[in-house]
Amino acid sequence: MSKDKVVLDTELVIEIKDKDGKVLDKTITKNTLTNSGLAVAAGLYGGVASQDAFTYLALTADDTTPVAGDTALTGEISANGFSRAAATVLRVTTTQPNDTTQLYKEWTATGSQTIKKVGFFNANSGGVMGGSALTGTKDMLSGQMLAITYKIKHSAA
């Protein structure tokens, strides 16, 4: 009897843009999924325990390496236009039709701010953090835009 394994592969694209939308910096990295996020995902698959979907993105200047046991972003930013916010969520095709969940958010800086990590959540405050990733040091200036594209690809191995 063969068994399928579900594999979650992540990609995070971080872009800094000027006020005209010109890309000034672009970084592509991977994400660390959390244990509590995997538990929510399992609940979503089966419709168990009224789980909320992951639809919010949040930022921090903390650069502690993400681990599976994380439950929050230390020092989550709520200033200079970078508060936790609802993302545009889509299913997109990477390999198979609709195999990837994509969250996209663009913030505009209202003041100077350093960004070092991003996480995705299932609530506009508190909630469960599904995963997080280091962005590298992004020193944002007022008027610049930070665009995050967070992709979680589902595949069978």
DSSP file (Angstrom, degrees, kcal/mol; ACC not computed):
  #  RESIDUE AA STRUCTURE BP1 BP2  ACC     N-H-->O    O-->H-N    N-H-->O    O-->H-N    TCO  KAPPA ALPHA  PHI   PSI    X-CA   Y-CA   Z-CA
    1    1 A M              0   0    0      0, 0.0     2,-0.3     0, 0.0     0, 0.0   0.000 360.0 360.0 360.0 125.9    0.0    0.0    0.0
    2    2 A S        -     0   0    0      0, 0.0     2,-0.4     0, 0.0     0, 0.0  -0.630 360.0-152.8 -91.7 151.7    1.5    3.3   -1.0
    3    3 A K        -     0   0    0     -2,-0.3     2,-0.3   154,-0.1   154,-0.0  -0.979   7.6-138.4-124.8 134.8    1.1    6.5    1.0
    4    4 A D        -     0   0    0     -2,-0.4     2,-0.5   153,-0.1   152,-0.0  -0.663  13.6-150.6 -84.8 146.5    1.1   10.0   -0.2
    5    5 A K        -     0   0    0     -2,-0.3   152,-3.0     2,-0.0     2,-0.5  -0.965  11.9-134.2-113.8 135.0    2.9   12.6    1.8
    6    6 A V  E     -A  156   0A   0     -2,-0.5     2,-0.5   150,-0.2   150,-0.2  -0.786  22.4-164.0 -88.2 127.3    1.7   16.2    1.7
    7    7 A V  E     -A  155   0A   0    148,-3.8   148,-2.1    -2,-0.5     2,-0.6  -0.944   7.9-157.8-114.0 131.1    4.6   18.6    1.3
    8    8 A L  E     -A  154   0A   0     -2,-0.5     2,-0.4   146,-0.2   146,-0.2  -0.943  13.3-175.5-107.9 116.5    4.3   22.3    2.0
    9    9 A D  E     -A  153   0A   0    144,-2.5   144,-3.6    -2,-0.6     2,-0.3  -0.939   8.6-157.3-113.8 133.5    6.9   24.4    0.1
   10   10 A T  E     -A  152   0A   0     -2,-0.4     2,-0.3   142,-0.2   142,-0.2  -0.799  15.0-177.1-115.1 152.1    7.1   28.1    0.8
   11   11 A E  E     -A  151   0A   0    140,-2.2   140,-3.1    -2,-0.3     2,-0.5  -0.981   6.5-166.6-143.3 135.6    8.5   31.1   -1.1
   12   12 A L  E     -AB 150  29A   0     17,-2.6    17,-2.5    -2,-0.3     2,-0.5  -0.987   1.6-165.4-125.9 124.0    8.5   34.6    0.1
   13   13 A V  E     -AB 149  28A   0    136,-2.7   136,-2.4    -2,-0.5     2,-0.5  -0.950   5.7-170.3-111.3 123.6    9.2   37.6   -2.2
   14   14 A I  E     -AB 148  27A   0     13,-3.1    13,-2.6    -2,-0.5     2,-0.4  -0.961   7.6-179.8-115.7 123.6   10.0   40.9   -0.5
   15   15 A E  E     -AB 147  26A   0    132,-2.6   132,-2.9    -2,-0.5     2,-0.5  -0.975  18.6-156.3-126.2 137.7   10.2   44.0   -2.6
   16   16 A I  E     -AB 146  25A   0      9,-2.4     8,-3.5    -2,-0.4     9,-1.4  -0.954  22.7-173.6-106.3 129.8   11.0   47.6   -1.7
   17   17 A K  E     -AB 145  23A   0    128,-2.9   128,-2.7    -2,-0.5     6,-0.2  -0.895  20.9-124.1-123.3 151.5    9.5   50.1   -4.2
   18   18 A D    >   -     0   0    0      4,-2.3     3,-2.3    -2,-0.3   126,-0.1  -0.278  48.3 -85.3 -81.0 179.4    9.8   53.8   -4.6
   19   19 A K  T 3  S+     0   0    0      1,-0.3    -1,-0.1     2,-0.1   125,-0.1   0.695 131.0  53.6 -62.2 -18.6    6.7   56.1   -4.7
   20   20 A D  T 3  S-     0   0    0      2,-0.1    -1,-0.3     0, 0.0   124,-0.1   0.403 121.5-105.2 -95.0   1.7    6.4   55.4   -8.4
   21   21 A G    <   +     0   0    0     -3,-2.3     2,-0.3     1,-0.3    -2,-0.1   0.468  68.8 148.9  90.3   2.2    6.4   51.6   -8.0
   22   22 A K        -     0   0    0      1,-0.1    -4,-2.3    -5,-0.0     2,-0.5  -0.555  52.5-118.0 -71.6 130.3   10.0   51.1   -9.3
   23   23 A V  E     +B   17   0A   0     -2,-0.3    -6,-0.3    -6,-0.2     3,-0.1  -0.570  36.3 173.5 -73.9 121.0   11.6   48.1   -7.5
   24   24 A L  E     +     0   0A   0     -8,-3.5     2,-0.3    -2,-0.5    -7,-0.2   0.714  69.4  10.1 -96.4 -28.2   14.6   49.2   -5.5
   25   25 A D  E     -B   16   0A   0     -9,-1.4    -9,-2.4     2,-0.0     2,-0.4  -0.984  61.5-171.2-154.7 139.7   15.3   45.9   -3.7
   26   26 A K  E     +B   15   0A   0     -2,-0.3     2,-0.4   -11,-0.2   -11,-0.2  -0.991   4.9 179.6-140.0 130.3   14.1   42.3   -4.1
   27   27 A T  E     -B   14   0A   0    -13,-2.6   -13,-3.1    -2,-0.4     2,-0.4  -0.987   9.6-162.8-129.0 137.8   14.7   39.3   -1.9
   28   28 A I  E     +B   13   0A   0     -2,-0.4     2,-0.3   -15,-0.2   -15,-0.2  -0.988  26.1 151.3-120.5 130.5   13.4   35.8   -2.2
   29   29 A T  E     -B   12   0A   0    -17,-2.5   -17,-2.6    -2,-0.4     2,-0.2  -0.833  38.4-101.9-145.6 179.5   13.6   33.5    0.8
   30   30 A K        -     0   0    0     -2,-0.3     2,-0.3   -19,-0.2   104,-0.2  -0.657  29.2-129.1-107.8 166.0   11.9   30.5    2.5
   31   31 A N        -     0   0    0     -2,-0.2     2,-0.6   102,-0.1   102,-0.2  -0.749   6.6-133.9-113.0 155.3    9.5   30.3    5.4
   32   32 A T  E     -E  132   0B   0    100,-2.8   100,-1.9    -2,-0.3     2,-0.2  -0.970  24.4-143.9-108.8 117.8    9.5   28.3    8.6
   33   33 A L  E     -E  131   0B   0     -2,-0.6    98,-0.3    98,-0.2     2,-0.2  -0.512  16.1-128.5 -77.2 148.4    6.1   26.8    9.3
   34   34 A T     >  -     0   0    0     96,-2.4     4,-2.2    -2,-0.2    35,-0.2  -0.660  11.2-125.1 -98.2 155.1    4.9   26.7   13.0
   35   35 A N  H  > S+     0   0    0     33,-3.1     4,-1.8    -2,-0.2    34,-0.1   0.914 114.8  48.8 -60.2 -43.8    3.6   23.7   14.8
   36   36 A S  H  > S+     0   0    0     32,-0.4     4,-1.8    34,-0.3    -1,-0.2   0.842 109.1  53.8 -68.3 -31.5    0.5   25.6   15.8
   37   37 A G  H  > S+     0   0    0     92,-0.4     4,-2.5    31,-0.2    -1,-0.2   0.892 106.7  51.0 -67.3 -39.5    0.0   26.7   12.2
   38   38 A L  H  X S+     0   0    0     -4,-2.2     4,-2.4     2,-0.2    -2,-0.2   0.875 107.8  53.6 -64.5 -36.3    0.2   23.1   11.0
   39   39 A A  H  X S+     0   0    0     -4,-1.8     4,-1.8     2,-0.2    -1,-0.2   0.905 109.8  47.4 -64.0 -41.5   -2.5   22.2   13.6
   40   40 A V  H  X S+     0   0    0     -4,-1.8     4,-2.4     2,-0.2    -2,-0.2   0.928 110.3  52.6 -64.3 -43.6   -4.8   24.9   12.2
   41   41 A A  H  X S+     0   0    0     -4,-2.5     4,-2.3     1,-0.2    -2,-0.2   0.907 107.6  51.5 -58.7 -42.4   -4.1   23.7    8.6
   42   42 A A  H  X S+     0   0    0     -4,-2.4     4,-1.5     1,-0.2    -1,-0.2   0.893 110.5  49.5 -61.3 -39.2   -5.1   20.2    9.7
   43   43 A G  H  X>S+     0   0    0     -4,-1.8     5,-2.5     1,-0.2     4,-1.0   0.874 109.2  51.7 -66.1 -37.6   -8.3   21.6   11.1
   44   44 A L  H  <5S+     0   0    0     -4,-2.4     3,-0.4     3,-0.2    -2,-0.2   0.895 105.2  56.0 -66.3 -39.9   -9.0   23.5    7.9
   45   45 A Y  H  <5S+     0   0    0     -4,-2.3    -1,-0.2     1,-0.2    -2,-0.2   0.902 120.4  30.3 -57.4 -41.4   -8.6   20.4    5.8
   46   46 A G  H  <5S-     0   0    0     -4,-1.5    -1,-0.2    -5,-0.2    -2,-0.2   0.429 105.8-119.0-100.8   0.7  -11.2   18.6    7.8
   47   47 A G  T  <5 +     0   0    0     -4,-1.0     2,-0.4    -3,-0.4     3,-0.4   0.861  60.6 158.1  64.8  34.3  -13.4   21.5    8.8
   48   48 A V    > < -     0   0    0     -5,-2.5     3,-0.7     1,-0.2    -1,-0.2  -0.750  54.4  -3.0 -98.7 137.2  -12.7   20.7   12.4
   49   49 A A  T 3  S-     0   0    0     -2,-0.4    -1,-0.2     1,-0.2    -5,-0.1   0.723 108.4 -83.2  62.7  27.7  -13.0   23.1   15.4
   50   50 A S  T 3   -     0   0    0     -3,-0.4    -1,-0.2    -7,-0.1     2,-0.1   0.888  63.1-166.9  47.7  54.8  -13.9   26.2   13.3
   51   51 A Q    <   -     0   0    0     -3,-0.7     2,-0.4    -8,-0.2    -1,-0.1  -0.429  15.0-128.8 -71.4 145.4  -10.4   27.2   12.3
   52   52 A D        -     0   0    0     -2,-0.1    -8,-0.1     1,-0.1    76,-0.1  -0.799  25.9-114.6 -94.9 139.4   -9.8   30.6   10.8
   53   53 A A        -     0   0    0     -2,-0.4     2,-0.9     1,-0.1    -1,-0.1  -0.278  30.4-102.9 -69.4 156.6   -7.9   30.8    7.6
   54   54 A F        +     0   0    0      1,-0.2    68,-0.3    68,-0.1    -1,-0.1  -0.734  63.7 139.5 -83.4 107.3   -4.5   32.5    7.4
   55   55 A T        +     0   0    0     66,-1.1    32,-3.2    -2,-0.9     2,-0.4   0.297  42.6  82.5-133.3   7.6   -5.2   35.9    5.8
   56   56 A Y  E     -GF  86 121B   0     65,-2.1    65,-2.5    30,-0.3     2,-0.4  -0.908  52.9-157.8-122.3 145.9   -3.1   38.5    7.7
   57   57 A L  E     -GF  85 120B   0     28,-2.5    28,-2.3    -2,-0.4     2,-0.3  -0.945  12.8-177.9-119.1 143.4    0.6   39.5    7.4
   58   58 A A  E     - F   0 119B   0     61,-2.3    61,-2.3    -2,-0.4     2,-0.3  -0.944   9.4-148.8-139.8 159.8    2.6   41.2   10.1
   59   59 A L  E     - F   0 118B   0     23,-0.4    18,-2.9    18,-0.4     2,-0.3  -0.855  10.6-177.7-129.8 158.2    6.2   42.5   10.4
   60   60 A T  E     -HF  76 117B   0     57,-1.9    56,-3.2    -2,-0.3    57,-1.7  -0.980  32.5-137.2-149.8 160.2    8.9   43.0   13.1
   61   61 A A  S    S+     0   0    0     14,-0.6     2,-0.3    -2,-0.3    14,-0.1   0.385  74.7 110.6 -94.9   0.4   12.4   44.4   13.4
   62   62 A D        -     0   0    0     12,-0.5    -2,-0.1    13,-0.1    54,-0.1  -0.572  50.4-167.1 -75.1 136.1   13.4   41.3   15.5
   63   63 A D        +     0   0    0     -2,-0.3     2,-0.2    71,-0.1    -1,-0.1   0.029  33.0 141.6-117.0  28.0   15.8   39.1   13.6
   64   64 A T        -     0   0    0      1,-0.1    10,-0.1    10,-0.1    -2,-0.0  -0.510  64.5-101.3 -65.7 134.1   15.7   36.0   15.8
   65   65 A T        -     0   0    0     -2,-0.2    -1,-0.1     1,-0.1    -2,-0.1  -0.370  41.6-113.8 -59.6 127.6   15.8   32.9   13.5
   66   66 A P        -     0   0    0      0, 0.0     2,-0.3     0, 0.0    -1,-0.1  -0.329  36.1-173.6 -63.7 144.0   12.3   31.4   13.1
   67   67 A V    >   -     0   0    0    -35,-0.1     3,-1.9     1,-0.0   -35,-0.1  -0.935  38.2-107.7-134.8 160.2   11.6   28.0   14.7
   68   68 A A  T 3  S+     0   0    0     -2,-0.3   -33,-3.1     1,-0.3   -32,-0.4   0.753 114.9  60.3 -60.6 -26.2    8.6   25.7   14.5
   69   69 A G  T 3  S+     0   0    0    -35,-0.2    -1,-0.3   -34,-0.1   -35,-0.1   0.497  77.1 119.4 -82.0  -3.0    7.7   26.4   18.1
   70   70 A D    <   +     0   0    0     -3,-1.9   -34,-0.3     1,-0.1   -35,-0.1  -0.306  34.3 176.8 -62.6 145.2    7.2   30.1   17.6
   71   71 A T        +     0   0    0      1,-0.3    58,-0.4    57,-0.1     2,-0.3   0.448  62.5  12.7-125.4  -8.2    3.7   31.5   18.3
   72   72 A A  S    S-     0   0    0     56,-0.1     2,-0.7    57,-0.0    -1,-0.3  -0.963  76.3 -98.8-157.8 168.2    4.2   35.3   17.7
   73   73 A L    >   -     0   0    0     -2,-0.3     3,-1.2    -3,-0.1     2,-0.2  -0.900  42.2-126.9 -95.6 117.6    6.5   37.9   16.2
   74   74 A T  T 3  S+     0   0    0     -2,-0.7   -12,-0.5     1,-0.3   -13,-0.2  -0.467  91.8   6.1 -64.2 127.9    8.5   39.5   19.0
   75   75 A G  T 3  S-     0   0    0     -2,-0.2   -14,-0.6     1,-0.2    -1,-0.3   0.878  87.2-157.6  67.9  39.1    8.1   43.3   18.8
   76   76 A E  B <   -H   60   0B   0     -3,-1.2   -16,-0.3   -16,-0.2     2,-0.2  -0.222  20.2-114.8 -51.5 133.7    5.4   43.2   16.1
   77   77 A I        +     0   0    0    -18,-2.9   -18,-0.4     5,-0.1     7,-0.4  -0.518  43.2 162.7 -78.1 135.3    5.4   46.6   14.3
   78   78 A S        +     0   0    0     -2,-0.2     2,-0.3     5,-0.2     5,-0.2   0.029  53.7  78.5-136.3  26.3    2.3   48.8   14.6
   79   79 A A  S >  S+     0   0    0      3,-0.2     3,-1.8     1,-0.1    32,-0.1  -0.828  75.0  30.8-131.4 168.0    3.8   52.1   13.6
   80   80 A N  T 3  S-     0   0    0      1,-0.3    30,-1.9    -2,-0.3    31,-0.7   0.748 128.5 -56.1  57.7  29.8    4.9   54.1   10.5
   81   81 A G  T 3  S+     0   0    0     28,-0.2    27,-0.4    29,-0.2    -1,-0.3   0.563 116.1 107.5  85.5   9.1    2.2   52.4    8.2
   82   82 A F    <   +     0   0    0     -3,-1.8   -23,-0.4    25,-0.1    -3,-0.2  -0.056  38.6 138.7-114.5  32.4    3.4   48.9    9.0
   83   83 A S        -     0   0    0     -5,-0.2    -5,-0.2     1,-0.1   -26,-0.1  -0.329  68.8 -77.7 -70.8 158.0    0.6   47.4   11.2
   84   84 A R        -     0   0    0     -7,-0.4     2,-0.3    40,-0.1   -26,-0.2  -0.282  64.6-177.9 -51.6 139.4   -0.6   43.9   10.8
   85   85 A A  E     -G   57   0B   0    -28,-2.3   -28,-2.5    -3,-0.1     2,-0.2  -0.982  32.5 -95.4-147.8 154.5   -3.0   43.9    7.8
   86   86 A A  E     -G   56   0B   0     -2,-0.3   -30,-0.3   -30,-0.2     2,-0.2  -0.493  42.2-145.8 -67.5 135.7   -5.3   41.7    5.7
   87   87 A A        -     0   0    0    -32,-3.2     2,-0.6    -2,-0.2    18,-0.2  -0.621  21.5-105.6 -96.5 159.8   -3.6   40.3    2.7
   88   88 A T  E     -C  104   0A   0     16,-3.1    16,-1.9    -2,-0.2     2,-0.5  -0.808  44.3-156.9 -80.3 121.6   -5.1   39.7   -0.7
   89   89 A V  E     +C  103   0A   0     -2,-0.6     2,-0.3    14,-0.2    14,-0.2  -0.897  20.6 161.5-112.5 130.0   -5.4   35.9   -0.7
   90   90 A L  E     -C  102   0A   0     12,-2.4    12,-3.1    -2,-0.5     2,-0.5  -0.932  38.7-124.9-136.1 159.0   -5.6   33.8   -3.9
   91   91 A R  E     +C  101   0A   0     -2,-0.3     2,-0.3    10,-0.2    10,-0.2  -0.958  40.6 180.0 -99.8 127.1   -5.1   30.2   -5.0
   92   92 A V  E     -C  100   0A   0      8,-2.9     8,-2.1    -2,-0.5     2,-0.6  -0.817  28.7-107.5-125.0 164.7   -2.6   30.2   -7.8
   93   93 A T        +     0   0    0     -2,-0.3    60,-0.0     5,-0.2    -2,-0.0  -0.831  41.3 153.9 -99.1 123.8   -1.0   27.6  -10.0
   94   94 A T  S    S-     0   0    0      2,-0.7    -1,-0.2    -2,-0.6    59,-0.0   0.753  88.6 -22.0-104.8 -57.2    2.7   26.6   -9.4
   95   95 A T  S    S+     0   0    0      1,-0.4    -2,-0.1     2,-0.0    60,-0.1   0.673 136.0  29.2-119.4 -48.7    2.7   23.0  -10.7
   96   96 A Q  S >  S-     0   0    0      1,-0.1     3,-1.6     0, 0.0    -2,-0.7  -0.800 105.2 -75.1-112.0 155.7   -0.9   21.8  -10.5
   97   97 A P  T 3  S-     0   0    0      0, 0.0    -4,-0.1     0, 0.0    -5,-0.1  -0.274 113.2  -8.3 -54.0 128.6   -4.0   23.9  -10.9
   98   98 A N  T 3  S+     0   0    0      1,-0.1    -5,-0.2    -7,-0.1    -6,-0.1   0.789  89.0 137.8  56.9  35.5   -4.6   25.9   -7.7
   99   99 A D    <   +     0   0    0     -3,-1.6    55,-3.4    -7,-0.2     2,-0.4   0.470  54.0  67.1 -88.3  -1.7   -1.9   24.1   -5.7
  100  100 A T  E     -CD  92 153A   0     -8,-2.1    -8,-2.9    53,-0.2     2,-0.5  -0.971  65.9-147.4-129.8 130.8   -0.5   27.3   -4.0
  101  101 A T  E     -CD  91 152A   0     51,-2.6    51,-2.6    -2,-0.4     2,-0.5  -0.822  23.8-165.3 -88.9 129.7   -2.0   29.7   -1.5
  102  102 A Q  E     -CD  90 151A   0    -12,-3.1   -12,-2.4    -2,-0.5     2,-0.4  -0.975  11.6-170.6-123.6 127.8   -0.7   33.2   -2.1
  103  103 A L  E     -CD  89 150A   0     47,-2.8    47,-3.2    -2,-0.5     2,-0.4  -0.959  10.8-175.6-112.1 132.7   -1.0   36.1    0.3
  104  104 A Y  E     +CD  88 149A   0    -16,-1.9   -16,-3.1    -2,-0.4     2,-0.3  -0.994   8.8 164.2-132.4 134.4    0.0   39.6   -1.0
  105  105 A K  E     - D   0 148A   0     43,-2.0    43,-2.9    -2,-0.4     2,-0.5  -0.993  16.8-162.4-147.1 141.8    0.2   42.9    0.9
  106  106 A E  E     - D   0 147A   0     -2,-0.3     2,-0.3    41,-0.2    41,-0.2  -0.988  10.8-169.2-125.8 122.5    1.7   46.2    0.1
  107  107 A W  E     - D   0 146A   0     39,-2.6    39,-2.4    -2,-0.5     2,-0.5  -0.807  12.8-144.4-105.6 149.7    2.4   48.8    2.8
  108  108 A T  E     - D   0 145A   0    -27,-0.4    37,-0.2    -2,-0.3     2,-0.2  -0.976  23.7-123.2-114.2 125.2    3.4   52.4    2.3
  109  109 A A        -     0   0    0     35,-3.1    34,-2.9    -2,-0.5   -28,-0.2  -0.443  23.8-176.3 -68.5 131.0    5.8   53.8    4.9
  110  110 A T  S    S+     0   0    0    -30,-1.9     2,-0.3    32,-0.2   -29,-0.2   0.354  77.3   0.6-103.1   0.7    4.6   56.9    6.7
  111  111 A G  S    S-     0   0    0    -31,-0.7    -1,-0.2   -32,-0.1     2,-0.1  -0.950 101.0 -60.0-170.0 173.8    8.0   57.2    8.5
  112  112 A S        +     0   0    0     -2,-0.3     2,-0.3    29,-0.1    29,-0.2  -0.442  58.7 166.0 -69.8 140.2   11.3   55.4    8.7
  113  113 A Q  E     - I   0 140B   0     27,-2.0    27,-3.3    -2,-0.1     2,-0.5  -0.970  31.5-137.9-157.4 137.6   11.1   51.8    9.8
  114  114 A T  E     - I   0 139B   0     -2,-0.3     2,-0.4    25,-0.2    25,-0.2  -0.870  20.0-166.2 -98.6 131.1   13.4   48.8    9.9
  115  115 A I  E     + I   0 138B   0     23,-2.7    23,-2.8    -2,-0.5   -54,-0.3  -0.953  22.0 156.3-116.2 134.0   11.9   45.4    8.9
  116  116 A K  E     +     0   0B   0    -56,-3.2    19,-2.4    -2,-0.4    20,-0.8   0.506  63.1  24.5-131.4 -13.4   13.6   42.1    9.5
  117  117 A K  E     -FI  60 134B   0    -57,-1.7   -57,-1.9    17,-0.3    -1,-0.4  -0.996  54.5-160.3-155.1 149.7   10.9   39.4    9.6
  118  118 A V  E     -FI  59 133B   0     15,-2.4    15,-2.4    -2,-0.3     2,-0.3  -0.963  10.6-175.2-129.9 148.6    7.4   38.7    8.4
  119  119 A G  E     -FI  58 132B   0    -61,-2.3   -61,-2.3    -2,-0.3     2,-0.4  -0.964  19.0-131.8-138.8 158.0    4.8   36.3    9.6
  120  120 A F  E     -FI  57 131B   0     11,-2.1    10,-2.7    -2,-0.3    11,-0.9  -0.925  27.4-177.0-114.9 143.1    1.4   35.1    8.5
  121  121 A F  E     -FI  56 129B   0    -65,-2.5   -65,-2.1    -2,-0.4   -66,-1.1  -0.800  34.8-133.1-133.6 165.7   -1.6   34.9   10.9
  122  122 A N  S    S+     0   0    0      6,-1.2     2,-0.3   -68,-0.3     5,-0.1   0.134  89.1  44.5-108.6  19.5   -5.2   33.8   11.1
  123  123 A A  S    S-     0   0    0      3,-0.3     3,-0.1     5,-0.2    -2,-0.1  -0.985  80.4-118.2-155.1 157.4   -6.5   36.9   13.0
  124  124 A N  S    S+     0   0    0     -2,-0.3     2,-0.3     1,-0.2   -40,-0.1   0.613 106.0  13.9 -77.3 -10.5   -6.0   40.7   12.8
  125  125 A S  S    S-     0   0    0     -3,-0.0    -1,-0.2     0, 0.0     2,-0.2  -0.948 130.8 -11.3-154.7 149.6   -4.6   40.6   16.3
  126  126 A G  S    S+     0   0    0     -2,-0.3    -3,-0.3    -3,-0.1    -4,-0.1  -0.447  84.6 122.6  60.9-130.9   -3.4   37.7   18.4
  127  127 A G  S    S-     0   0    0     -2,-0.2     2,-0.4    -5,-0.1    -1,-0.1  -0.149  71.6 -45.4  72.4-169.0   -4.5   34.5   16.6
  128  128 A V        -     0   0    0    -76,-0.1    -6,-1.2   -92,-0.1     2,-0.6  -0.848  45.8-138.3-103.3 132.1   -2.2   31.7   15.4
  129  129 A M  E     - I   0 121B   0     -2,-0.4   -92,-0.4   -58,-0.4    -8,-0.3  -0.810  13.1-168.0 -87.6 120.6    1.0   32.4   13.5
  130  130 A G  E     -     0   0B   0    -10,-2.7   -96,-2.4    -2,-0.6     2,-0.3   0.770  62.6 -37.0 -79.4 -27.2    1.3   29.9   10.6
  131  131 A G  E     -EI  33 120B   0    -11,-0.9   -11,-2.1   -98,-0.3     2,-0.3  -0.965  52.4-148.7 178.9 169.7    4.9   30.7    9.8
  132  132 A S  E     -EI  32 119B   0   -100,-1.9  -100,-2.8    -2,-0.3     2,-0.3  -0.978   5.4-163.3-152.8 164.3    7.5   33.4    9.6
  133  133 A A  E     - I   0 118B   0    -15,-2.4   -15,-2.4    -2,-0.3     2,-0.3  -0.996  27.0-112.8-150.9 144.2   10.6   34.3    7.6
  134  134 A L  E     - I   0 117B   0     -2,-0.3   -17,-0.3  -104,-0.2  -104,-0.1  -0.585  22.5-167.2 -72.6 140.1   13.6   36.6    7.9
  135  135 A T  E     -     0   0B   0    -19,-2.4   -18,-0.2    -2,-0.3    -1,-0.1   0.508  38.8-113.2-102.4  -8.2   13.5   39.3    5.3
  136  136 A G  E     -     0   0B   0    -20,-0.8     2,-0.5     2,-0.1    -1,-0.3  -0.122  60.9 -47.4  80.6 163.0   17.1   40.6    5.7
  137  137 A T  E     -     0   0B   0     -2,-0.1     2,-0.6    -3,-0.1   -21,-0.2  -0.569  61.1-174.6 -73.7 119.5   17.4   44.1    7.0
  138  138 A K  E     - I   0 115B   0    -23,-2.8   -23,-2.7    -2,-0.5     2,-1.0  -0.941   8.3-162.5-117.2 106.9   15.0   46.4    5.1
  139  139 A D  E     - I   0 114B   0     -2,-0.6     2,-0.3   -25,-0.2   -25,-0.2  -0.794  15.5-159.6 -93.2 103.0   15.4   50.0    6.1
  140  140 A M  E     - I   0 113B   0    -27,-3.3   -27,-2.0    -2,-1.0     2,-0.3  -0.622   4.0-155.3 -88.4 139.6   12.2   51.7    4.9
  141  141 A L    >   -     0   0    0     -2,-0.3     3,-2.4   -29,-0.2   -32,-0.3  -0.815  38.9 -80.6-109.0 153.1   12.0   55.4    4.3
  142  142 A S  T 3  S+     0   0    0     -2,-0.3   -32,-0.2     1,-0.3     3,-0.1  -0.250 118.3  22.6 -52.5 132.3    8.8   57.5    4.3
  143  143 A G  T 3  S+     0   0    0    -34,-2.9    -1,-0.3     1,-0.4     2,-0.1   0.131  95.1 118.0  94.4 -19.3    6.9   57.1    1.0
  144  144 A Q    <   -     0   0    0     -3,-2.4   -35,-3.1   -36,-0.1     2,-0.4  -0.424  57.8-133.5 -76.8 158.3    8.5   53.8    0.1
  145  145 A M  E     -AD  17 108A   0   -128,-2.7  -128,-2.9   -37,-0.2     2,-0.5  -0.907   7.8-154.8-114.5 141.1    6.4   50.7   -0.4
  146  146 A L  E     -AD  16 107A   0    -39,-2.4   -39,-2.6    -2,-0.4     2,-0.5  -0.972  13.4-167.6-112.8 119.0    7.1   47.3    1.0
  147  147 A A  E     -AD  15 106A   0   -132,-2.9  -132,-2.6    -2,-0.5     2,-0.5  -0.932   1.8-169.4-111.3 127.3    5.4   44.5   -1.0
  148  148 A I  E     -AD  14 105A   0    -43,-2.9   -43,-2.0    -2,-0.5     2,-0.5  -0.970   7.0-174.1-117.2 125.3    5.2   40.9    0.4
  149  149 A T  E     -AD  13 104A   0   -136,-2.4  -136,-2.7    -2,-0.5     2,-0.6  -0.971  10.1-171.7-116.5 113.5    4.2   37.9   -1.7
  150  150 A Y  E     -AD  12 103A   0    -47,-3.2   -47,-2.8    -2,-0.5     2,-0.4  -0.925   3.2-173.1-110.6 117.9    3.9   34.9    0.5
  151  151 A K  E     -AD  11 102A   0   -140,-3.1  -140,-2.2    -2,-0.6     2,-0.5  -0.938  12.8-172.9-118.4 135.7    3.3   31.5   -1.3
  152  152 A I  E     -AD  10 101A   0    -51,-2.6   -51,-2.6    -2,-0.4     2,-0.4  -0.949  14.8-159.4-125.5 107.6    2.6   28.1    0.3
  153  153 A K  E     -AD   9 100A   0   -144,-3.6  -144,-2.5    -2,-0.5     2,-0.5  -0.741   1.8-153.9 -92.2 132.0    2.6   25.3   -2.3
  154  154 A H  E     +A    8   0A   0    -55,-3.4     2,-0.3    -2,-0.4  -146,-0.2  -0.900  26.4 155.9-103.3 128.5    0.9   22.1   -1.5
  155  155 A S  E     -A    7   0A   0   -148,-2.1  -148,-3.8    -2,-0.5     2,-0.4  -0.980  39.1-118.7-147.4 160.9    2.1   18.9   -3.2
  156  156 A A  E      A    6   0A   0     -2,-0.3  -150,-0.2  -150,-0.2  -152,-0.0  -0.834 360.0 360.0 -99.6 138.0    2.1   15.1   -2.8
  157  157 A A              0   0    0   -152,-3.0  -151,-0.1    -2,-0.4    -1,-0.1   0.394 360.0 360.0-115.3 360.0    5.4   13.4   -2.5
